[in-house]
Amino acid sequence: MLADQLLKADVEVLIGALHQTTVENQLLRQQMTERTALLRSLPNNIGPGPSVAPDREVLEGGDRACKA
């Protein structure tokens, strides 16, 4: 019985979060269409750690240098 109540509460919270993100998404799409949004695009290659070109290596201290 308690598990059912907790599950129902969890579902209600998830539905609320989904509704909020849907509304925010619609607003952002509208702003992008109207070109009124102040948005900054993210780089396409998001991943763990620093982004390093294949012909470069990361040195101690975070400096980058060409591979010999």
C-alpha positions in Angstrom: 0.0 0.0 0.0 2.8 2.5 0.9 4.7 1.5 -2.2 1.7 2.3 -4.3 1.3 5.7 -2.8 5.0 6.4 -3.3 4.9 5.3 -6.9 1.8 7.5 -7.5 3.6 10.5 -6.0 6.7 9.8 -8.1 4.6 9.6 -11.3 2.9 12.9 -10.5 6.3 14.6 -10.0 7.6 13.1 -13.2 4.5 14.3 -15.2 4.9 17.8 -13.7 8.6 17.9 -14.7 7.8 16.6 -18.2 5.1 19.3 -18.6 7.5 22.0 -17.5 10.2 20.9 -19.9 7.7 20.7 -22.7 6.5 24.2 -22.1 10.1 25.5 -21.8 11.0 23.7 -25.1 8.0 25.2 -26.9 9.0 28.7 -25.6 12.6 28.3 -26.8 11.5 27.0 -30.2 9.2 30.1 -30.5 12.1 32.4 -29.5 14.4 30.8 -32.0 11.9 31.1 -34.8 11.3 34.7 -34.0 15.0 35.4 -33.5 14.4 37.0 -30.2 16.2 34.4 -28.1 19.6 35.2 -26.6 21.0 31.7 -27.0 24.5 30.5 -27.3 25.1 27.2 -29.1 27.3 24.6 -27.4 30.1 22.8 -29.2 29.1 19.6 -31.0 31.9 17.5 -29.5 30.8 17.5 -25.8 32.5 14.7 -24.0 34.6 14.0 -20.9 37.9 15.8 -20.4 39.5 18.5 -22.5 39.0 18.5 -26.3 42.3 17.9 -28.0 43.0 17.7 -31.7 44.5 14.3 -32.8 47.9 15.9 -33.7 48.3 17.5 -30.3 48.9 16.3 -26.8 48.1 17.7 -23.4 51.2 18.5 -21.4 51.5 18.9 -17.6 49.7 22.0 -16.5 47.1 21.7 -19.3 49.3 23.2 -22.0 48.9 21.7 -25.5 51.8 21.0 -27.9 52.2 19.4 -31.3 53.3 15.8 -31.3 56.8 15.3 -32.7 
